[in-house]
């Protein structure tokens, strides 16, 4: 009898040990999907990543649910910001006879921007933008010449579309492309406090914590539910989906 009890205890112990191992393995695999965001990917910044169950799957589950093994047809959308791709020249060293003429002038910043068109700013807007960063602009001599320089840098913004495929991998099925424009303002002015001309400028860029000044938007920019449906249909038909600003 004693021997029989020992055998039963040995078997139960093995089962319990196996269960512990399986549980620890499962816990190790269950890493939150967005744990390390924002992160970089091929010189691109992943701002956001989410998993969406398209309505075509007939599921009552919503956006943002994390899965270790998603259902086939589940969509993943990554919001990706590229590094600076270039810039549009604006009004380099445009000169005004005095501060008042600069302040009330309508300045063409950039012309015929793809997806946007022409962008104008008043001199006063440029001054106020810089004044918020450099308070010593209050020392401007209003009767002396003022020069301004402007331009816009731009970065491409993607909604990258993936679908959980029968190969049990995230299959890339296309993207939605928008473009972010970031302003640069520079101003030369006569500083009455130090008695000489000075220059101040500011790059209103992503790395300095500024949002884009202007966005050339794709048709479904930030419309995640629609994009998930488009991605699912593209995957189901064996195609890719692309849209741009």
C-alpha positions as CSV (number, residue, x, y, z in Angstrom):
1,X,0.0,0.0,0.0
2,X,2.8,2.3,0.9
3,X,4.6,1.6,-2.3
4,X,1.4,2.3,-4.3
5,X,1.0,5.7,-2.6
6,X,4.6,6.6,-3.4
7,X,3.9,5.8,-7.1
8,X,0.8,8.0,-7.1
9,X,2.7,10.9,-5.4
10,X,5.5,10.6,-8.0
11,X,3.0,10.8,-10.9
12,X,1.2,13.8,-9.4
13,X,4.6,15.5,-8.8
14,X,5.5,15.0,-12.5
15,X,2.2,16.4,-13.7
16,X,2.5,19.5,-11.4
17,X,6.1,20.1,-12.6
18,X,5.0,19.9,-16.2
19,X,2.1,22.3,-15.6
20,X,4.5,24.8,-13.9
21,X,6.9,24.6,-16.9
22,X,4.1,25.1,-19.4
23,X,2.7,28.1,-17.4
24,X,6.1,29.8,-17.2
25,X,6.7,29.2,-21.0
26,X,3.3,30.7,-21.8
27,X,4.0,33.7,-19.5
28,X,7.4,34.3,-21.2
29,X,5.7,34.4,-24.6
30,X,2.9,36.8,-23.5
31,X,4.9,40.0,-24.0
32,X,2.7,43.1,-24.4
33,X,2.7,44.2,-28.1
34,X,3.5,47.9,-27.6
35,X,5.9,47.4,-24.7
36,X,9.0,49.1,-26.3
37,X,7.3,51.8,-28.4
38,X,8.2,54.3,-29.6
39,X,11.1,52.5,-31.2
40,X,13.2,52.7,-34.4
41,X,12.9,50.5,-37.4
42,X,15.3,50.9,-40.4
43,X,16.0,54.6,-39.5
44,X,12.3,55.1,-39.0
45,X,10.4,55.9,-35.7
46,X,7.5,53.7,-34.9
47,X,5.1,56.1,-33.1
48,X,2.3,53.6,-32.5
49,X,1.4,50.0,-33.2
50,X,-2.0,48.4,-32.8
51,X,-3.9,45.3,-33.6
52,X,-7.4,45.6,-35.0
53,X,-10.1,42.9,-35.7
54,X,-11.7,43.9,-39.0
55,X,-15.5,43.9,-39.1
56,X,-15.4,41.4,-41.9
57,X,-14.2,38.7,-39.4
58,X,-17.5,39.0,-37.6
59,X,-15.8,39.5,-34.2
60,X,-17.1,41.6,-31.4
61,X,-13.6,42.3,-30.2
62,X,-12.4,45.9,-30.5
63,X,-9.2,47.8,-31.1
64,X,-6.0,47.4,-29.2
65,X,-6.4,43.8,-28.0
66,X,-3.1,42.0,-27.8
67,X,-2.7,38.5,-29.2
68,X,0.0,35.8,-29.1
69,X,-1.6,33.9,-31.9
70,X,-4.1,36.2,-33.7
71,X,-6.9,34.9,-35.9
72,X,-6.1,34.7,-39.6
73,X,-7.1,38.0,-41.2
74,X,-6.3,40.1,-38.1
75,X,-4.8,43.5,-39.0
76,X,-1.8,45.3,-37.5
77,X,-1.2,49.0,-38.3
78,X,2.1,50.6,-37.5
79,X,2.4,54.4,-37.5
80,X,5.8,55.2,-38.8
81,X,7.6,58.5,-39.1
82,X,10.7,58.7,-41.3
83,X,13.7,60.8,-40.8
84,X,13.8,64.2,-42.5
85,X,13.5,63.6,-46.3
86,X,14.3,67.1,-47.5
87,X,13.1,70.7,-47.3
88,X,11.4,73.4,-49.3
89,X,13.2,76.7,-49.6
90,X,11.1,79.7,-48.4
91,X,12.3,83.3,-48.3
92,X,16.0,83.2,-47.6
93,X,17.2,86.6,-46.1
94,X,14.2,88.6,-47.2
95,X,14.8,92.1,-46.2
96,X,12.4,94.7,-44.8
97,X,13.2,98.4,-44.2
98,X,12.0,98.3,-40.6
99,X,10.2,96.2,-38.0
100,X,6.8,97.6,-38.8
101,X,7.0,96.7,-42.5
102,X,8.2,93.2,-41.6
103,X,5.4,92.8,-39.0
104,X,2.6,93.5,-41.3
105,X,4.0,91.9,-44.5
106,X,2.4,88.9,-46.0
107,X,5.3,86.5,-46.6
108,X,5.1,83.6,-49.0
109,X,6.8,80.8,-47.0
110,X,6.7,78.0,-49.6
111,X,4.9,77.7,-52.9
112,X,3.0,74.8,-54.4
113,X,3.6,72.2,-51.7
114,X,2.4,68.8,-52.8
115,X,-0.9,68.0,-51.2
116,X,-1.3,71.5,-49.7
117,X,-0.5,74.4,-52.1
118,X,0.9,77.8,-51.1
119,X,1.6,78.7,-47.5
120,X,1.7,82.4,-46.4
121,X,2.5,83.8,-43.0
122,X,2.4,87.4,-41.6
123,X,5.7,88.7,-40.3
124,X,4.0,89.2,-37.0
125,X,3.2,85.4,-36.8
126,X,6.9,84.6,-37.5
127,X,8.0,87.1,-34.8
128,X,5.5,85.7,-32.2
129,X,6.6,82.2,-32.9
130,X,10.3,83.1,-32.3
131,X,9.3,85.4,-29.4
132,X,7.8,82.4,-27.6
133,X,11.3,80.8,-27.7
134,X,13.6,83.8,-27.4
135,X,12.3,86.5,-25.1
136,X,15.1,88.9,-26.0
137,X,13.4,89.6,-29.3
138,X,11.6,92.4,-27.3
139,X,14.8,94.4,-27.7
140,X,14.2,94.8,-31.4
141,X,14.8,98.4,-32.7
142,X,11.6,98.9,-34.7
143,X,13.2,101.6,-36.9
144,X,16.1,99.5,-38.3
145,X,16.2,96.9,-41.0
146,X,14.8,93.4,-40.3
147,X,15.6,90.3,-42.3
148,X,13.8,87.0,-42.2
149,X,14.5,83.5,-43.5
150,X,12.0,80.7,-43.6
151,X,11.8,77.2,-44.9
152,X,10.0,73.9,-44.2
153,X,11.5,70.5,-43.7
154,X,9.4,67.4,-44.2
155,X,9.1,63.8,-43.1
156,X,6.9,61.1,-44.5
157,X,4.4,59.5,-42.3
158,X,3.1,56.0,-43.0
159,X,0.3,53.8,-41.7
160,X,2.0,50.5,-42.6
161,X,-0.6,47.7,-43.0
162,X,-0.1,44.0,-42.0
163,X,-2.4,41.0,-41.9
164,X,-1.8,37.8,-39.9
165,X,-1.4,35.3,-42.6
166,X,-1.8,31.5,-42.9
167,X,2.0,31.3,-42.7
168,X,1.5,32.5,-39.1
169,X,3.5,35.8,-39.8
170,X,2.5,39.4,-40.2
171,X,2.2,39.8,-44.0
172,X,2.8,43.3,-45.3
173,X,-0.1,44.4,-47.5
174,X,0.5,48.1,-48.2
175,X,0.4,51.6,-46.7
176,X,-1.3,54.9,-46.4
177,X,1.2,57.8,-46.9
178,X,0.9,61.3,-45.6
179,X,3.6,64.0,-45.2
180,X,4.5,66.1,-42.2
181,X,5.9,69.6,-42.7
182,X,8.0,71.3,-40.0
183,X,8.8,75.0,-40.1
184,X,12.1,76.7,-39.7
185,X,12.1,80.5,-38.9
186,X,15.1,82.8,-38.7
187,X,15.3,86.5,-38.1
188,X,18.0,89.2,-38.1
189,X,17.3,92.3,-36.1
190,X,19.1,95.2,-34.3
191,X,19.2,94.5,-30.6
192,X,19.0,97.8,-28.7
193,X,20.3,96.2,-25.5
194,X,23.7,95.3,-27.0
195,X,23.8,97.8,-29.8
196,X,24.3,95.4,-32.8
197,X,22.5,93.1,-35.2
198,X,21.7,89.7,-33.9
199,X,20.3,86.5,-35.4
200,X,17.8,84.1,-33.8
201,X,16.3,81.0,-35.4
202,X,14.4,77.9,-34.4
203,X,13.9,74.5,-36.0
204,X,10.3,73.4,-35.1
205,X,11.1,69.8,-35.7
206,X,10.0,66.4,-34.2
207,X,13.3,65.9,-32.4
208,X,12.8,69.3,-30.7
209,X,9.3,68.3,-29.5
210,X,7.2,70.2,-32.0
211,X,4.2,68.8,-33.9
212,X,4.1,69.3,-37.7
213,X,2.9,72.7,-38.7
214,X,1.1,71.4,-41.8
215,X,0.0,67.9,-42.8
216,X,-0.6,66.7,-46.3
217,X,-3.1,64.0,-45.5
218,X,-3.8,60.7,-47.3
219,X,-7.6,60.0,-47.8
220,X,-7.7,57.7,-44.8
221,X,-5.2,59.4,-42.5
222,X,-5.8,58.3,-38.9
223,X,-8.9,56.3,-40.0
224,X,-7.8,53.0,-38.5
225,X,-11.1,51.1,-38.8
226,X,-11.4,51.9,-42.5
227,X,-7.7,51.1,-43.1
228,X,-8.1,47.7,-41.3
229,X,-11.0,46.9,-43.7
230,X,-9.0,47.9,-46.7
231,X,-6.0,45.8,-45.5
232,X,-8.2,42.8,-44.9
233,X,-9.8,43.0,-48.3
234,X,-6.4,43.4,-50.0
235,X,-5.1,40.3,-48.2
236,X,-8.2,38.3,-48.9
237,X,-7.8,39.1,-52.7
238,X,-4.1,38.5,-52.7
239,X,-3.4,42.2,-53.5
240,X,-1.7,45.2,-52.0
241,X,-3.3,48.5,-51.1
242,X,-1.6,51.9,-51.4
243,X,-2.8,55.5,-51.0
244,X,-1.0,58.8,-50.7
245,X,-1.6,62.5,-50.1
